[in-house]
Amino acid sequence: MSTRRKALLVTVSNRLPVTLRRGARGPERVRSSGGLVAAFEPMLEHRGGVWVGWPGLELRPGESLSEPDDLYQIKPVGITKSEVRGYYHGFSNRTLWPVFHTLPGRASFDMADWESYERVNQRFADVTANAIDPGDLVLVNDYHLMLAPAQLRHAAPTNPIGFFLHIPFPPYDVYRVLPWGRNLLRGVLGADLIGFHVSGYVRNFVDCVQQLLGARVDRRSGLVEHDGRTVRVAAFPLGIDFPHFESLARSAPEAGFSSDERVILGVDRLDYTKGIPERLTAFAHLLETHPEHRQRITFLQLAVPSRAEVTEYRKLKREIDELVGQINGRFSSATWTPIHYLYRSIPQDRLAALYRDADVALVTPLRDGMNLVAKEFVACQVDDPGVLVLSRMAGAAETMTEALLVNPYDVDDTAAKLHRALSMPLAERRSRMKQLRQREATSNVHAWARKLIARIREAAKDSNRERRWNTR
């Protein structure tokens, strides 16, 4: 008599935790980084499971991503070069990304991209369905795969399915510009539980479901009735691997800052949502309105290359290059350059040293789902604490209330908060940073993952249960 294996955790995301690269000796696996890997790889390694995703290249006949010592299964999804253009660069990043970041004027709406997105989402669902047994819990991640929960639900009607969106969800008046908005809502409603970073995104989603689908909703309990099932919607603020960054900061070598230098640090992927030009303009305004800071502070902006093949991103890089040159040309002296701009990625230990030794972290996206840079900076504040200046438009601002919060579009406000950060007494800096560190140490990425998985299981048990509805 055969015994059924224990239920597995199945993570589905656009990219795998490993990426395939072809070197001189053939295909090589390179480990990916990021919050999702930090959250779920330890769980998969401990209990076994499956990770479904795109390996970054098309696998050739006979090639495999699996290795004998893998502690969990890796299931690659094949995507052709033309589908990468349509599904990934096209619909995911030229349509959904700007709309969800409330910048619809930057979006393009192309039927061929949408069809590619539908086709690739179905492929993810098919690979996942072939990898699971009844009872396995599936978590589908992010805006690349919004159709996959409903597609998978058809093949696996009883499996617990969750969906988590790692970027903002826009308000109804912005979301409704999407020609395929109803399709996307029906797609994610295939899940038992839909998770967002903060409560504001939950409210936006419920508004859209009610307005565009006419679904019955219970806002107080976070419930949506759809297709004969009850779907739970809730906020799960994503954290970081706090002990990892704290340990890096304690062991990292000195960042190399001068002892008489005050350093403002910006760390971002090069993207138009990050507000780098606005931030540079605010820094220039600080030097103009508070000349006492000249010769005494340096703004170090690290911009990690991103989507360099996309014309809009190349234009953004040129804009930033020119702005840095203009500001440095205006304020530099023979012995001082106000802005140091690095366009590259750096090792994590070097980044931890920059976080630790900076006096101010300037984290001012125009819109951000959460923003983990703010949390990484806090985790690395193990010595004389600095100050976090944080955009109100980042999801992190909902909980990181001890930061100095700014409107990134308001140059005067940002410059004033920078001046306050640079002038803040040690006792206030310590008090603010103590509260930030305590919260982030507790609400770390591992606690986030455990809570999310537990809530998906609970939601799956409740999805067909009769309930009283509060529809106010």
C-alpha positions as CSV (number, residue, x, y, z in Angstrom):
1,M,0.0,0.0,0.0
2,S,1.5,3.3,-1.1
3,T,1.6,6.3,1.3
4,R,1.1,9.8,0.0
5,R,4.0,12.2,0.3
6,K,3.6,15.2,2.6
7,A,2.1,18.4,1.1
8,L,4.7,20.6,-0.5
9,L,5.1,24.3,-0.7
10,V,5.2,25.5,-4.3
11,T,6.6,29.0,-5.1
12,V,5.8,30.4,-8.6
13,S,7.6,33.5,-9.8
14,N,8.8,35.1,-13.0
15,R,12.4,34.2,-12.2
16,L,13.9,31.2,-10.4
17,P,16.2,31.4,-7.5
18,V,18.9,30.4,-9.9
19,T,19.7,31.9,-13.3
20,L,21.2,30.0,-16.2
21,R,24.2,31.5,-17.9
22,R,26.3,30.0,-20.7
23,G,30.0,30.3,-20.2
24,A,33.0,28.7,-21.9
25,R,32.3,25.4,-20.2
26,G,28.6,25.4,-21.0
27,P,25.5,26.3,-18.9
28,E,26.2,27.5,-15.4
29,R,23.8,28.2,-12.5
30,V,24.1,31.5,-10.8
31,R,22.2,32.1,-7.5
32,S,19.7,34.9,-7.6
33,S,19.3,37.4,-4.8
34,G,16.3,39.4,-3.4
35,G,13.6,39.3,-0.8
36,L,11.7,36.4,-2.4
37,V,14.7,34.1,-2.3
38,A,15.5,35.0,1.2
39,A,11.9,34.4,2.3
40,F,11.2,31.0,0.7
41,E,14.4,29.2,-0.1
42,P,15.0,28.3,3.6
43,M,11.5,26.9,3.9
44,L,11.8,24.9,0.7
45,E,15.2,23.6,1.8
46,H,13.9,22.6,5.2
47,R,10.6,20.9,4.2
48,G,11.1,20.2,0.5
49,G,9.1,21.8,-2.2
50,V,9.1,23.2,-5.8
51,W,10.1,26.5,-7.3
52,V,8.5,27.3,-10.7
53,G,10.0,30.1,-12.9
54,W,11.9,31.2,-15.9
55,P,15.6,30.4,-15.9
56,G,16.6,33.5,-17.9
57,L,17.5,31.6,-21.1
58,E,15.9,29.0,-23.3
59,L,17.1,25.5,-22.2
60,R,18.5,23.5,-25.0
61,P,17.7,19.8,-25.5
62,G,19.4,17.8,-22.8
63,E,20.1,20.8,-20.5
64,S,18.8,20.8,-17.0
65,L,18.8,23.2,-14.1
66,S,18.6,20.5,-11.5
67,E,21.7,19.3,-9.6
68,P,22.1,16.2,-7.5
69,D,22.4,18.0,-4.1
70,D,19.3,20.3,-4.6
71,L,17.1,20.3,-1.5
72,Y,14.0,21.2,-3.5
73,Q,12.8,20.8,-7.1
74,I,13.4,23.5,-9.7
75,K,10.8,23.5,-12.5
76,P,11.8,25.8,-15.4
77,V,9.2,27.5,-17.6
78,G,10.4,28.0,-21.2
79,I,9.9,31.4,-22.7
80,T,11.0,32.3,-26.2
81,K,12.8,35.5,-27.1
82,S,9.7,37.0,-28.8
83,E,7.7,36.1,-25.7
84,V,10.2,37.8,-23.5
85,R,9.7,41.0,-25.6
86,G,5.9,40.7,-25.4
87,Y,5.1,39.2,-22.0
88,Y,8.0,40.6,-20.0
89,H,9.4,43.8,-21.5
90,G,6.0,44.5,-23.1
91,F,2.9,43.9,-21.0
92,S,4.6,43.4,-17.6
93,N,6.9,46.3,-17.7
94,R,5.6,48.8,-20.3
95,T,1.9,48.3,-19.3
96,L,1.4,47.0,-15.8
97,W,4.5,48.6,-14.2
98,P,3.7,52.2,-15.0
99,V,0.0,51.9,-14.4
100,F,0.4,50.2,-11.0
101,H,2.9,52.9,-10.0
102,T,0.2,55.5,-10.9
103,L,2.2,56.8,-13.9
104,P,-0.3,55.7,-16.7
105,G,1.1,58.3,-19.1
106,R,4.2,56.2,-19.4
107,A,2.2,53.0,-20.3
108,S,1.7,51.4,-23.7
109,F,-1.3,49.2,-24.5
110,D,-0.6,46.6,-27.2
111,M,-2.9,43.7,-28.0
112,A,0.1,41.5,-29.1
113,D,1.8,42.1,-25.7
114,W,-1.4,41.1,-23.9
115,E,-1.8,37.9,-25.9
116,S,1.8,37.0,-25.1
117,Y,1.1,37.7,-21.4
118,E,-1.9,35.4,-21.5
119,R,0.0,32.6,-23.3
120,V,3.0,32.7,-20.9
121,N,0.8,32.9,-17.8
122,Q,-1.0,29.8,-19.0
123,R,2.4,28.0,-19.5
124,F,3.3,28.9,-15.9
125,A,0.0,27.5,-14.7
126,D,0.5,24.3,-16.8
127,V,4.0,23.6,-15.5
128,T,2.8,24.2,-11.9
129,A,-0.2,21.9,-12.3
130,N,2.1,19.1,-13.6
131,A,4.3,19.6,-10.5
132,I,1.8,19.4,-7.7
133,D,-0.5,16.9,-6.0
134,P,-3.7,17.6,-4.2
135,G,-3.0,19.4,-0.9
136,D,0.2,21.1,-2.1
137,L,0.1,24.9,-1.3
138,V,0.9,27.2,-4.2
139,L,2.0,30.8,-3.9
140,V,2.0,32.8,-7.1
141,N,4.1,36.0,-7.1
142,D,3.8,39.4,-8.6
143,Y,2.4,41.4,-11.5
144,H,4.0,39.1,-14.2
145,L,1.6,36.3,-13.3
146,M,-1.8,37.9,-12.5
147,L,-3.7,35.5,-14.7
148,A,-2.0,32.3,-13.4
149,P,-4.1,31.8,-10.2
150,A,-7.3,31.4,-12.1
151,Q,-5.7,29.4,-14.8
152,L,-4.2,27.1,-12.2
153,R,-7.5,26.9,-10.3
154,H,-9.1,25.2,-13.3
155,A,-6.5,22.4,-13.2
156,A,-6.2,22.2,-9.4
157,P,-9.6,23.1,-8.0
158,T,-8.9,22.0,-4.4
159,N,-5.3,23.1,-3.9
160,P,-4.6,26.1,-1.5
161,I,-3.5,28.9,-3.8
162,G,-2.2,32.3,-2.7
163,F,-1.2,35.4,-4.7
164,F,1.1,38.2,-3.5
165,L,1.7,41.4,-5.3
166,H,5.1,42.9,-4.7
167,I,4.4,46.3,-6.2
168,P,1.6,48.9,-5.5
169,F,-2.0,48.4,-6.5
170,P,-3.3,51.6,-7.9
171,P,-6.6,53.4,-7.1
172,Y,-9.7,52.7,-9.3
173,D,-9.4,55.9,-11.3
174,V,-5.9,54.8,-12.5
175,Y,-6.5,51.1,-12.7
176,R,-9.5,51.4,-15.0
177,V,-7.3,52.7,-17.9
178,L,-6.3,49.1,-18.4
179,P,-8.2,47.6,-21.3
180,W,-7.8,44.2,-19.7
181,G,-8.3,45.2,-16.1
182,R,-11.3,42.9,-15.6
183,N,-9.4,39.9,-16.9
184,L,-6.5,40.6,-14.5
185,L,-8.9,40.9,-11.5
186,R,-10.5,37.6,-12.4
187,G,-7.1,36.1,-12.7
188,V,-5.9,36.9,-9.2
189,L,-9.3,36.0,-7.7
190,G,-8.5,32.4,-8.6
191,A,-6.5,32.4,-5.4
192,D,-7.8,31.7,-1.9
193,L,-5.8,34.6,-0.5
194,I,-4.5,37.7,-2.2
195,G,-1.8,39.6,-0.3
196,F,-0.5,43.2,-0.6
197,H,2.2,45.1,1.2
198,V,-0.1,47.6,3.0
199,S,-3.7,48.3,3.7
200,G,-4.0,51.1,1.1
201,Y,-3.4,48.7,-1.7
202,V,-6.0,46.3,-0.2
203,R,-8.6,49.1,-0.3
204,N,-7.7,50.0,-3.9
205,F,-8.0,46.4,-5.0
206,V,-11.4,45.9,-3.3
207,D,-12.6,49.1,-4.9
208,C,-11.7,47.9,-8.3
209,V,-13.3,44.5,-7.8
210,Q,-16.5,46.1,-6.7
211,Q,-16.6,48.7,-9.4
212,L,-15.4,46.7,-12.4
213,L,-16.7,43.2,-11.6
214,G,-19.7,44.1,-9.4
215,A,-18.5,41.6,-6.9
216,R,-19.9,41.4,-3.3
217,V,-17.3,42.6,-0.9
218,D,-16.9,42.8,2.9
219,R,-14.3,45.6,3.4
220,R,-14.2,45.2,7.2
221,S,-13.2,41.5,7.0
222,G,-11.3,41.8,3.7
223,L,-13.5,39.3,1.7
224,V,-14.6,39.2,-1.9
225,E,-17.2,36.8,-3.3
226,H,-16.2,35.6,-6.8
227,D,-17.2,32.6,-8.9
228,G,-18.9,30.8,-6.1
229,R,-16.0,31.2,-3.7
230,T,-14.9,33.6,-1.0
231,V,-11.5,35.1,-1.5
232,R,-9.6,36.7,1.4
233,V,-7.6,39.9,0.8
234,A,-5.1,41.2,3.3
235,A,-2.0,43.2,3.9
236,F,1.3,41.5,4.8
237,P,4.1,44.1,5.0
238,L,7.3,42.4,3.6
239,G,10.4,42.6,5.7
240,I,14.1,41.7,5.1
241,D,16.5,39.1,6.4
242,F,17.4,41.4,9.3
243,P,20.0,39.2,11.0
244,H,21.8,38.8,7.7
245,F,22.2,42.5,7.1
246,E,23.0,43.2,10.7
247,S,25.7,40.6,10.6
248,L,27.1,42.0,7.4
249,A,27.2,45.5,8.9
250,R,29.1,44.3,12.0
251,S,31.8,42.5,10.0
252,A,32.1,44.7,6.9
253,P,35.3,46.8,6.5
254,E,35.1,50.6,6.8
255,A,33.3,52.3,3.9
256,G,36.2,54.7,3.5
257,F,34.4,58.0,4.3
258,S,36.5,60.8,5.6
259,S,36.1,61.5,9.3
260,D,35.1,65.1,8.7
261,E,32.6,64.2,5.9
262,R,28.9,63.9,6.3
263,V,27.4,61.4,3.8
264,I,23.9,61.2,2.4
265,L,23.3,57.9,0.7
266,G,20.9,56.9,-2.1
267,V,20.7,53.3,-3.3
268,D,18.3,52.4,-6.1
269,R,17.7,50.3,-9.2
270,L,17.8,52.7,-12.1
271,D,14.1,53.2,-12.7
272,Y,11.8,56.2,-13.3
273,T,9.7,55.3,-10.3
274,K,12.7,55.8,-7.9
275,G,12.7,59.6,-8.1
276,I,16.4,60.0,-8.6
277,P,16.2,63.3,-10.6
278,E,13.8,64.8,-8.1
279,R,16.2,63.7,-5.3
280,L,19.2,65.3,-7.0
281,T,17.3,68.5,-7.4
282,A,16.3,68.5,-3.7
283,F,20.0,68.0,-2.8
284,A,21.0,71.0,-4.9
285,H,18.2,73.1,-3.3
286,L,19.7,72.1,0.1
287,L,23.1,73.5,-0.9
288,E,21.4,76.6,-2.2
289,T,19.3,77.3,0.9
290,H,21.8,76.1,3.5
291,P,25.2,77.0,2.3
292,E,26.7,76.0,5.6
293,H,26.6,72.4,4.4
294,R,28.8,73.1,1.4
295,Q,32.3,71.5,1.7
296,R,30.9,69.4,4.6
297,I,28.6,66.9,3.0
298,T,28.7,64.5,0.1
299,F,25.7,62.8,-1.6
300,L,26.7,59.3,-2.7
301,Q,24.1,57.9,-5.2
302,L,24.4,54.3,-6.2
303,A,22.3,53.4,-9.2
304,V,22.1,49.7,-10.1
305,P,21.8,49.2,-13.9
306,S,18.3,48.0,-15.0
307,R,16.6,47.3,-18.3
308,A,19.4,49.0,-20.2
309,E,18.0,47.7,-23.5
310,V,14.8,49.8,-23.0
311,T,15.0,53.2,-24.6
312,E,13.2,55.0,-21.8
313,Y,15.7,53.7,-19.2
314,R,18.6,54.8,-21.4
315,K,17.0,58.3,-21.5
316,L,16.7,58.3,-17.8
317,K,20.4,57.5,-17.4
318,R,21.3,60.4,-19.6
319,E,19.1,62.7,-17.7
320,I,20.7,61.7,-14.4
321,D,24.2,61.9,-15.9
322,E,23.5,65.5,-17.1
323,L,21.9,66.6,-13.8
324,V,24.8,65.3,-11.7
325,G,27.2,67.1,-14.0
326,Q,25.2,70.4,-13.7
327,I,25.0,70.3,-9.9
328,N,28.7,69.3,-9.5
329,G,29.6,72.0,-12.0
330,R,27.7,74.6,-10.1
331,F,28.8,73.8,-6.5
332,S,32.2,72.0,-6.8
333,S,35.4,73.5,-5.5
334,A,39.0,72.5,-6.1
335,T,38.8,70.2,-3.0
336,W,35.2,69.2,-2.9
337,T,32.7,67.4,-5.2
338,P,29.2,67.4,-3.8
339,I,27.8,64.3,-5.7
340,H,29.5,61.0,-6.2
341,Y,27.5,59.0,-8.7
342,L,28.1,55.2,-9.1
343,Y,26.3,53.4,-12.0
344,R,26.9,49.8,-11.1
345,S,26.1,47.1,-8.6
346,I,28.4,46.4,-5.6
347,P,28.9,43.4,-3.3
348,Q,26.6,43.0,-0.3
349,D,29.3,43.5,2.2
350,R,30.4,46.8,0.6
351,L,26.7,47.9,0.5
352,A,26.3,47.0,4.2
353,A,29.4,49.2,5.0
354,L,27.8,52.1,3.1
355,Y,24.5,51.7,4.9
356,R,26.3,51.5,8.3
357,D,28.6,54.5,7.8
358,A,26.2,56.9,6.1
359,D,24.8,59.8,8.1
360,V,21.5,59.9,6.1
361,A,19.7,57.5,3.8
362,L,17.7,59.4,1.2
363,V,15.0,57.0,0.0
364,T,12.5,59.0,-2.0
365,P,10.7,56.9,-4.7
366,L,7.8,58.6,-6.5
367,R,5.9,55.3,-5.8
368,D,7.0,52.0,-4.4
369,G,5.3,48.9,-3.3
370,M,7.3,48.6,-0.1
371,N,11.0,49.6,-0.5
372,L,13.5,47.3,1.1
373,V,16.4,49.7,0.9
374,A,15.0,51.7,3.8
375,K,14.8,48.5,5.9
376,E,18.3,47.4,4.9
377,F,19.7,50.7,6.0
378,V,18.0,50.4,9.4
379,A,19.3,46.8,9.9
380,C,22.8,48.0,9.2
381,Q,22.7,50.9,11.7
382,V,24.7,49.1,14.4
383,D,26.9,52.0,15.5
384,D,26.3,55.7,15.8
385,P,22.9,55.9,14.2
386,G,22.0,57.8,11.1
387,V,18.7,59.2,9.9
388,L,16.3,57.7,7.4
389,V,14.5,60.2,5.1
390,L,11.7,58.3,3.4
391,S,9.1,59.0,0.8
392,R,5.5,59.0,1.8
393,M,4.8,57.3,-1.5
394,A,6.6,54.1,-0.4
395,G,4.7,51.3,1.2
396,A,7.3,51.2,3.9
397,A,6.2,54.7,5.1
398,E,3.0,53.1,6.5
399,T,4.9,51.4,9.3
400,M,8.3,53.2,9.4
401,T,6.8,56.3,11.0
402,E,10.0,57.2,12.9
403,A,11.7,58.2,9.6
404,L,11.5,61.7,8.4
405,L,8.7,61.4,5.8
406,V,8.7,63.6,2.7
407,N,6.8,64.2,-0.5
408,P,9.4,63.4,-3.2
409,Y,7.7,65.9,-5.6
410,D,8.2,68.7,-3.0
411,V,11.8,69.9,-3.4
412,D,11.5,72.4,-0.6
413,D,10.2,69.8,1.8
414,T,12.8,67.2,0.9
415,A,15.6,69.8,1.3
416,A,14.2,70.9,4.7
417,K,14.0,67.4,5.9
418,L,17.6,66.7,4.8
419,H,18.8,69.8,6.7
420,R,16.9,68.5,9.8
421,A,18.4,65.0,9.4
422,L,21.9,66.5,9.2
423,S,21.2,68.7,12.3
424,M,19.4,66.1,14.4
425,P,20.8,65.6,18.0
426,L,22.3,62.2,18.9
427,A,19.6,61.4,21.4
428,E,16.8,61.9,18.9
429,R,18.7,59.9,16.3
430,R,19.1,57.0,18.7
431,S,15.5,57.1,19.8
432,R,14.1,57.0,16.2
433,M,16.5,54.3,15.1
434,K,15.9,52.1,18.1
435,Q,12.2,52.0,17.3
436,L,12.8,51.3,13.6
437,R,15.3,48.5,14.4
438,Q,13.0,46.8,16.9
439,R,10.1,46.7,14.5
440,E,12.1,45.5,11.5
441,A,14.0,42.8,13.6
442,T,10.6,41.4,14.6
443,S,8.7,41.8,11.3
444,N,11.4,40.2,9.2
445,V,11.1,38.3,5.9
446,H,10.9,34.9,7.7
447,A,8.0,36.0,9.9
448,W,6.3,37.4,6.7
449,A,6.6,34.1,4.9
450,R,5.4,32.0,7.8
451,K,2.4,34.2,8.3
452,L,1.5,34.4,4.6
453,I,1.6,30.6,4.2
454,A,-0.5,30.0,7.3
455,R,-3.1,32.5,6.2
456,I,-3.3,30.9,2.7
457,R,-4.1,27.5,4.3
458,E,-6.8,29.1,6.5
459,A,-8.3,31.0,3.6
460,A,-8.5,27.8,1.5
461,K,-10.4,26.0,4.3
462,D,-12.8,28.9,4.5
463,S,-13.3,29.6,0.8
464,N,-16.6,27.7,0.4
465,R,-17.9,28.3,3.9
466,E,-21.2,30.2,4.2
467,R,-20.8,33.5,6.1
468,R,-22.6,36.7,7.0
469,W,-21.5,39.6,4.9
470,N,-21.0,43.2,5.9
471,T,-21.3,45.0,2.6
472,R,-21.1,48.5,3.9
